[in-house]
Amino acid sequence: MTRHLVLLRHGPTDWNAEGRLQGRADIALSQAGRTALAGQAVPAAYRRRDWYVSPLQRARETATLLGLQPVAEPALIEMDWGQYEGHTLAELRDRYGAAFTTNEDRGLDLQPPGGESPRQVQQRLLPWLRSLPADSGAVTHKGVIRAILALALDWPMLGRAPVKLDWRCLQEFSITVDGHPSLVAANIPLE
């Protein structure tokens, strides 16, 4: 049985505006993020699905502003950026130099000190993807969506993604019984 899953990234935060890696930091939406979501809704075709949400505040607040009543799902939490959390890429390149670039070049196996890799994010998501009982939706994070996209497209997360995602839109995947995603549609706008 194949199920469909639509994913939406949370609205903008102040750290997003500053280019900071948020990871597990429980950052709220910015005022600009709340304003951007005001009056928006998930398209009617997706509203009656079972909805899930990352336990982090920015995702829960996004779901509430969109009128969703999701169930919190720990597997949807953002990638753990460890010692990189709270820093910009420029700061990290300055601080770690070639070691940071070498880590970036590992793609799916990039692992911040004290954090997790995108491949580990995929491994934590697979049991949840397998367990989905019906067509569903989730409000989550860029790292989670990119990990699922990489799994769906067999992308090693080196270079640009094969599909450019608009983070203000829904991304739809079909999910097989074994939890493997396939991209169905990218960039489905909110209403």
C-alpha positions as CSV (number, residue, x, y, z in Angstrom):
1,M,0.0,0.0,0.0
2,T,1.4,3.4,-1.0
3,R,0.6,6.4,1.0
4,H,1.2,10.1,0.3
5,L,2.9,12.5,2.6
6,V,3.1,16.3,2.1
7,L,5.8,18.1,4.0
8,L,6.0,21.8,4.9
9,R,8.9,23.7,6.4
10,H,8.1,26.0,9.3
11,G,7.8,29.7,8.8
12,P,10.8,32.1,9.1
13,T,12.6,32.9,12.3
14,D,15.1,35.6,13.3
15,W,17.8,33.0,13.0
16,N,16.7,32.1,9.5
17,A,17.0,35.8,8.6
18,E,20.5,35.9,10.0
19,G,21.6,32.6,8.3
20,R,22.1,30.8,11.6
21,L,21.9,27.0,11.8
22,Q,19.0,26.4,14.2
23,G,19.1,22.6,14.7
24,R,17.5,21.6,18.0
25,A,17.4,25.2,19.4
26,D,13.7,25.9,20.2
27,I,13.5,29.2,18.3
28,A,10.1,30.9,17.8
29,L,8.8,32.3,14.5
30,S,9.8,35.9,13.9
31,Q,7.2,38.6,13.6
32,A,8.0,38.6,9.8
33,G,7.4,34.8,9.9
34,R,4.0,35.2,11.6
35,T,3.0,37.9,9.1
36,A,4.0,35.8,6.2
37,L,1.7,33.0,7.4
38,A,-1.2,35.2,8.3
39,G,-4.2,34.3,6.1
40,Q,-2.4,31.3,4.6
41,A,-3.9,27.8,4.6
42,V,-3.0,24.3,3.4
43,P,-4.8,23.6,0.1
44,A,-8.2,22.0,0.7
45,A,-7.1,18.7,-0.9
46,Y,-4.6,18.1,2.0
47,R,-6.5,19.5,5.0
48,R,-8.4,16.3,6.0
49,R,-5.2,14.2,6.2
50,D,-3.6,13.1,9.5
51,W,-1.2,15.9,10.3
52,Y,2.0,15.6,12.3
53,V,4.5,18.3,13.6
54,S,8.0,18.5,14.9
55,P,8.0,19.2,18.7
56,L,10.0,22.4,18.2
57,Q,8.1,25.7,18.7
58,R,8.7,27.1,15.2
59,A,7.0,24.1,13.6
60,R,4.1,24.0,16.1
61,E,3.5,27.7,15.8
62,T,3.4,27.3,11.9
63,A,0.9,24.5,12.2
64,T,-1.4,26.5,14.5
65,L,-1.2,29.6,12.2
66,L,-2.3,27.4,9.3
67,G,-5.3,26.1,11.3
68,L,-3.9,22.5,11.6
69,Q,-4.3,20.3,14.7
70,P,-1.3,18.0,14.3
71,V,0.1,15.3,16.6
72,A,3.6,16.0,17.8
73,E,6.1,13.5,16.3
74,P,9.6,13.3,17.7
75,A,11.1,11.8,14.5
76,L,10.3,15.1,12.7
77,I,12.7,17.2,14.9
78,E,15.4,19.1,13.0
79,M,18.8,17.6,12.4
80,D,21.1,18.0,15.4
81,W,23.7,20.5,14.3
82,G,25.8,19.9,17.5
83,Q,28.6,22.5,17.9
84,Y,27.6,24.2,14.6
85,E,24.2,25.2,16.0
86,G,23.7,29.0,16.3
87,H,26.5,29.8,13.9
88,T,26.4,31.1,10.3
89,L,28.3,29.2,7.5
90,A,30.8,32.1,7.3
91,E,31.5,31.8,11.1
92,L,32.0,28.1,10.8
93,R,34.3,28.4,7.8
94,D,36.3,31.0,9.7
95,R,36.4,28.9,12.9
96,Y,37.1,25.5,11.4
97,G,38.8,26.3,8.1
98,A,39.6,23.4,5.9
99,A,38.1,20.9,8.4
100,F,34.7,22.5,7.9
101,T,34.9,22.3,4.1
102,T,36.0,18.7,4.3
103,N,33.0,17.9,6.5
104,E,30.7,19.8,4.0
105,D,32.1,17.7,1.2
106,R,30.9,14.5,2.9
107,G,27.3,15.1,1.8
108,L,25.0,12.7,3.4
109,D,27.7,11.9,6.0
110,L,28.4,15.5,7.0
111,Q,28.4,15.3,10.8
112,P,28.9,18.3,13.0
113,P,30.9,17.7,16.2
114,G,28.3,16.4,18.7
115,G,25.6,16.3,16.1
116,E,24.0,14.0,13.6
117,S,24.5,13.5,9.8
118,P,21.7,13.7,7.2
119,R,22.1,9.9,6.8
120,Q,21.3,9.5,10.5
121,V,18.3,11.7,10.0
122,Q,17.1,9.4,7.3
123,Q,17.6,6.4,9.5
124,R,15.6,8.0,12.3
125,L,12.8,8.9,9.9
126,L,12.4,5.5,8.2
127,P,10.5,3.8,11.0
128,W,8.0,6.7,11.1
129,L,7.6,6.7,7.4
130,R,6.9,2.9,7.5
131,S,4.3,3.4,10.2
132,L,2.2,6.0,8.5
133,P,-1.3,4.5,8.4
134,A,-2.8,6.8,5.7
135,D,-2.1,9.8,3.6
136,S,-0.6,12.4,5.9
137,G,1.0,15.8,6.2
138,A,3.7,17.2,8.4
139,V,5.1,20.6,9.4
140,T,8.8,20.1,10.0
141,H,12.3,21.4,9.1
142,K,14.5,22.0,6.1
143,G,17.0,19.3,7.2
144,V,14.3,16.7,7.5
145,I,12.8,17.6,4.1
146,R,16.2,17.5,2.5
147,A,17.0,14.1,4.0
148,I,13.7,12.7,2.6
149,L,14.4,14.3,-0.8
150,A,17.8,12.8,-0.8
151,L,16.4,9.4,-0.1
152,A,13.6,9.8,-2.7
153,L,16.0,10.9,-5.5
154,D,19.1,8.9,-4.4
155,W,20.9,12.2,-4.1
156,P,24.2,12.0,-2.1
157,M,23.7,15.6,-1.0
158,L,26.7,16.8,-2.9
159,G,26.3,19.8,-5.1
160,R,22.9,21.4,-5.7
161,A,19.7,19.4,-5.1
162,P,18.3,17.8,-8.2
163,V,15.0,19.7,-7.6
164,K,14.9,23.3,-6.3
165,L,12.4,23.4,-3.4
166,D,10.5,26.5,-2.4
167,W,10.5,26.4,1.4
168,R,7.1,28.3,1.6
169,C,5.4,25.4,-0.3
170,L,4.3,21.8,0.3
171,Q,6.4,19.0,-1.0
172,E,4.5,15.7,-1.8
173,F,6.0,12.3,-1.6
174,S,4.6,8.8,-2.1
175,I,5.7,6.3,0.6
176,T,6.0,2.6,0.0
177,V,5.4,-0.1,2.6
178,D,9.1,-0.3,3.4
179,G,9.1,3.5,4.0
180,H,10.9,4.5,0.8
181,P,9.8,8.0,-0.5
182,S,9.4,9.1,-4.1
183,L,8.9,12.7,-5.1
184,V,5.4,13.2,-6.5
185,A,5.2,17.0,-6.7
186,A,7.4,19.9,-5.6
187,N,6.4,23.4,-4.6
188,I,2.7,23.1,-4.1
189,P,1.7,26.6,-2.9
190,L,-0.3,27.4,0.2
191,E,-3.7,29.1,-0.3
